[in-house]
Amino acid sequence: MAVRMKIKKNDQVIVLTGRDKGKRGRVIEVLTKKGKVIVEGVNILKHHQRQNRQRGIAGGIVEREAPIDASNIMVIEGGKPTRVGYQVLQDGRKVRVSKKTGAVIE
């Protein structure tokens, strides 16, 4: 079941829990069906990659980001973490807003 997520691709976020607590990064991908996101430089795992000569992929141990649950991160707005809400503007557009400052998140 797909979950409505208030986090979007390219958002700056901070990790709230886990071994990467306090790290900041940019959202690379949002996995709505799983309720997870992939954040740049967070939750790095080592993956044993098999060589594939047809595709030109070198073998070895590759480090890459693994998904992290969306509930464990928070959007950064104005340099500080904030919860995200929605608001309908006068012109009818629905935009994300910072719960802390009330500013529109682009």
trRosetta pair geometry for C-beta under 8 A, 3 or more apart (Angstrom, degrees):
i j d omega theta_ij theta_ji phi_ij phi_ji
1 33 7.4 148 78 -148 22 66
2 32 4.8 26 -154 132 92 109
2 33 5.3 -46 -92 -90 70 60
3 32 5.8 -158 52 -173 66 73
3 33 7.7 144 7 -116 78 14
3 35 4.7 40 22 -90 150 92
3 70 7.7 -168 97 37 137 149
4 32 7.9 21 -93 -152 20 115
5 8 7.7 151 109 -67 101 53
5 30 6.0 -173 85 -171 154 128
5 32 5.7 -132 -4 -112 121 86
5 35 7.3 166 -80 -133 113 57
5 37 7.8 147 -172 -62 151 109
5 70 5.7 -100 -132 -145 117 162
6 75 7.5 -96 123 -24 98 132
6 84 4.1 164 157 86 130 129
6 85 7.9 -16 -136 -77 143 19
6 86 7.8 -129 -118 -49 106 92
6 96 6.5 131 -165 -126 88 123
7 11 5.6 -123 -160 42 77 154
7 13 6.8 20 -139 -81 126 136
7 27 6.1 159 163 -85 108 160
7 30 6.3 172 102 -110 90 122
7 37 5.9 -56 111 -69 141 150
7 70 5.8 -163 24 -147 136 109
7 73 6.9 58 -100 91 156 117
7 75 6.3 -170 -107 -65 84 103
7 84 7.5 161 -67 16 58 155
8 11 5.4 111 62 -35 66 113
8 27 7.0 147 102 77 34 148
8 30 6.6 -61 -137 -38 32 149
8 96 7.8 -148 -7 -18 122 156
9 27 5.5 -138 -130 107 35 105
9 28 7.3 -14 -142 156 87 16
9 29 6.7 5 -106 -107 103 29
9 30 5.8 -111 -58 -10 76 104
10 26 6.1 -13 -142 -173 42 108
10 27 6.2 -58 3 63 16 86
11 26 7.2 156 77 -152 35 61
11 27 4.8 26 48 9 82 124
11 75 5.4 -61 176 -123 129 99
11 76 7.9 144 164 35 83 71
11 105 7.8 24 -121 170 107 127
12 24 6.6 13 -179 -179 93 105
12 25 7.6 -174 -147 102 60 22
12 26 5.9 -37 -96 -96 60 68
12 75 7.2 87 76 -162 58 64
12 76 4.5 -61 111 55 101 112
13 24 7.0 174 90 -149 40 63
13 25 6.5 -23 62 66 81 65
13 26 7.6 125 18 -118 81 20
13 27 6.0 65 -4 -51 124 95
13 37 7.7 72 18 106 167 151
13 39 6.0 -97 65 -116 121 130
13 73 4.4 27 168 173 133 120
13 74 6.4 150 -157 73 84 32
13 75 5.7 -52 -100 -100 79 41
13 76 6.2 -178 -106 -7 20 89
14 22 7.0 -24 -172 -150 103 25
14 23 7.2 164 -151 86 61 37
14 24 5.0 -30 -97 -96 75 79
14 73 6.7 157 76 -156 37 74
14 74 5.6 -22 58 61 88 86
14 76 5.6 91 -23 -60 99 108
14 81 5.1 -86 40 -80 130 116
15 18 6.4 -73 169 53 122 107
15 20 4.8 18 86 108 170 94
15 21 5.6 -128 111 -112 100 31
15 22 6.6 -33 67 27 89 25
15 23 4.9 20 20 54 121 83
15 24 7.7 -142 2 -75 77 33
15 25 7.8 28 -33 18 99 103
15 39 7.2 -173 -66 70 101 164
15 42 5.7 163 -55 -143 134 139
15 68 7.0 -52 -118 162 110 162
15 72 6.3 6 -156 142 76 94
15 73 5.6 -41 -102 -100 51 81
16 21 6.7 -20 141 -131 20 85
16 72 5.4 -150 51 -172 93 54
16 73 6.4 -169 -2 -96 92 23
16 74 5.8 76 -53 -12 115 105
16 81 7.9 114 -80 -152 97 161
17 21 5.8 -9 -136 -91 16 106
17 72 4.9 -96 47 -141 94 101
18 21 5.8 160 62 -50 53 81
18 43 7.6 -5 136 -83 149 96
18 68 7.3 -126 21 -143 166 118
18 72 6.1 38 -12 -172 119 143
20 23 4.5 -49 173 16 93 133
20 42 4.8 122 157 -151 160 87
20 43 5.9 -95 -9 -52 148 61
20 68 7.7 -81 52 -100 134 150
23 41 6.8 -147 173 117 127 100
23 42 5.2 160 102 -99 135 100
24 76 6.6 18 -138 -34 116 152
25 39 4.3 108 87 165 127 100
25 40 4.4 -168 -176 66 113 72
25 41 4.7 -170 -103 52 130 99
25 42 5.0 -140 13 -21 150 110
26 39 7.0 154 75 -156 28 70
26 40 4.7 13 54 19 80 127
27 30 6.4 26 167 -61 128 87
27 37 5.3 -49 -138 -179 108 128
27 38 7.2 105 -162 73 63 52
27 39 5.8 -45 -99 -100 53 71
27 40 7.7 -118 -64 -7 7 85
28 38 4.7 -54 61 101 105 101
28 39 6.8 164 3 -116 88 16
28 40 5.4 117 -48 -57 106 83
28 65 6.7 122 23 68 144 152
29 37 6.9 170 89 -158 53 60
29 38 4.4 23 49 37 93 115
30 37 5.2 -21 -111 -109 62 89
30 38 8.0 -130 -65 22 28 73
30 70 7.9 49 -144 -91 89 121
31 34 4.4 -5 130 42 118 108
31 35 7.4 -31 98 36 84 19
31 36 4.6 -2 61 67 117 84
31 37 6.7 -167 20 -83 78 33
31 38 7.3 75 -20 -22 105 90
31 67 5.8 -30 18 -120 142 139
32 35 7.3 32 -164 -74 33 40
34 67 6.7 18 104 161 142 163
35 69 6.5 10 121 -147 94 77
35 70 5.4 -110 171 16 69 115
35 71 7.7 10 159 -20 113 92
36 67 3.8 50 147 172 137 123
36 68 6.3 152 -160 71 93 26
36 69 5.6 -61 -105 -100 80 38
36 70 6.1 -149 -111 -32 23 81
37 67 6.6 140 69 -150 20 80
37 68 6.2 -33 67 62 72 78
37 70 5.4 91 -12 -90 103 80
37 73 6.5 -72 55 30 133 148
38 65 5.1 110 -171 118 97 122
38 66 7.4 -134 -119 133 92 14
38 67 5.4 -64 -73 -95 78 61
38 68 7.4 123 -105 13 34 78
39 42 4.0 4 89 40 112 127
39 43 7.0 91 51 19 94 103
39 65 6.6 -155 67 -162 45 140
39 68 6.1 -30 10 29 109 128
39 73 6.6 163 -58 -100 144 152
40 65 6.7 -91 -112 -61 29 155
41 44 7.2 -28 -163 -54 35 110
41 65 7.2 -21 -4 -85 17 118
42 65 6.5 49 64 -135 56 111
42 68 6.2 -41 123 -22 117 148
43 65 5.9 74 78 -159 85 72
43 66 4.7 -102 138 59 112 84
43 67 7.4 -58 105 84 154 15
43 68 4.9 -176 -28 -61 150 108
44 63 5.2 13 -177 -178 110 108
44 64 7.1 159 -146 82 68 15
44 65 6.2 -47 -94 -91 57 54
44 66 7.6 144 -124 4 10 85
45 63 7.1 165 82 -148 32 62
45 64 6.5 -29 61 66 79 65
45 65 7.7 94 17 -150 82 13
45 66 4.7 48 -6 -33 126 122
46 61 5.3 -2 -174 -177 109 108
46 62 7.3 145 -158 74 57 35
46 63 5.6 -36 -98 -93 63 71
47 61 7.3 149 73 -159 38 57
47 62 5.1 -30 66 69 92 88
47 63 7.5 150 16 -102 79 20
47 64 5.8 -16 5 25 127 110
48 60 7.9 -117 -147 139 57 23
48 61 5.8 -31 -100 -101 61 69
48 62 7.9 152 -103 21 12 76
49 57 6.8 -115 164 157 122 114
49 58 7.6 61 105 97 128 56
49 59 5.7 -168 102 -141 80 49
49 60 6.0 0 55 58 100 49
49 61 7.3 159 14 -108 84 15
49 62 4.6 42 -22 -4 127 121
50 59 5.7 -22 -169 -115 25 105
51 57 6.5 176 -151 97 42 77
51 58 6.2 -26 -115 -164 88 31
51 59 3.2 -61 -51 -38 86 110
52 55 4.6 15 114 38 120 104
52 56 7.5 -18 95 31 80 22
52 57 4.3 31 47 46 97 109
53 56 7.1 32 -166 -80 35 37
68 72 5.7 -98 160 71 104 125
68 73 6.5 92 108 -37 122 115
69 72 4.8 84 73 0 89 108
70 73 6.4 -71 -155 39 41 99
74 81 4.2 53 109 -163 128 116
74 82 7.0 155 165 49 107 26
74 83 7.1 -57 -146 -81 107 50
75 81 7.0 126 76 -149 38 64
75 82 6.1 -48 83 65 88 76
75 83 7.9 94 40 -138 98 14
75 84 5.4 55 22 -52 141 117
75 98 7.9 -134 99 -106 119 84
75 105 6.8 13 154 -134 148 156
76 79 6.7 -8 177 -144 106 10
76 80 6.7 163 -149 81 75 16
76 81 5.7 -49 -94 -87 66 54
76 82 7.4 105 -133 14 23 82
77 80 7.0 -36 68 65 58 66
77 82 4.8 -45 34 29 110 134
77 98 4.4 -136 86 -91 160 132
77 100 7.2 167 70 47 115 115
77 101 6.7 -138 116 27 121 123
77 103 6.4 176 165 71 129 116
77 105 5.7 -85 -99 -96 129 105
78 82 7.7 53 36 -25 98 135
78 98 7.3 21 4 -106 113 172
78 100 7.9 -131 47 89 128 125
78 101 6.1 72 0 -22 152 156
78 103 6.9 106 -41 35 121 151
80 100 6.8 -102 99 109 119 170
82 98 4.5 8 136 -154 157 97
82 99 5.8 174 177 44 95 77
82 100 4.1 -106 -120 3 113 117
82 101 7.0 -59 -110 6 155 88
83 98 7.8 113 70 -163 48 54
83 99 4.1 -5 73 21 96 139
83 100 7.2 126 31 -34 71 82
84 96 5.3 -14 -169 -168 112 111
84 97 7.3 139 -159 69 61 38
84 98 7.0 -44 -105 -104 58 42
84 99 6.8 -115 -69 -20 10 95
84 105 6.6 -49 -126 13 107 155
85 96 7.3 141 77 -158 33 61
85 97 5.3 -32 71 65 85 89
85 98 7.9 26 27 131 84 5
85 99 5.2 97 -14 -75 111 90
86 94 5.8 6 -174 -178 114 99
86 95 7.1 156 -151 81 66 33
86 96 6.2 -46 -97 -102 64 50
86 97 6.9 129 -125 16 14 88
87 94 7.4 166 83 -151 31 58
87 95 6.0 -26 64 64 80 81
87 97 4.8 26 3 -13 120 136
87 104 7.9 -105 55 -99 120 84
88 92 6.8 -19 -175 -149 102 31
88 93 7.2 165 -153 85 59 35
88 94 5.2 -31 -96 -95 73 71
88 95 7.9 138 -106 16 25 70
89 92 7.0 -37 74 29 75 20
89 93 4.9 3 37 58 115 85
89 94 7.8 -158 6 -81 78 22
89 95 6.1 38 -30 4 110 117
95 104 5.1 -8 142 -144 141 107
95 105 7.5 164 163 50 92 63
96 104 7.2 106 78 -163 55 61
96 105 4.3 -47 100 57 106 110
97 102 6.0 -7 174 -160 120 41
97 103 6.7 164 -155 83 76 29
97 104 5.7 -46 -100 -100 76 48
97 105 6.5 178 -106 0 19 87
98 101 4.6 18 94 44 131 86
98 102 6.3 -53 72 0 81 13
98 103 4.9 15 24 51 119 78
98 104 8.0 -99 0 -42 82 7
98 105 6.0 116 -48 -51 80 103
99 102 7.9 27 -149 -69 16 51
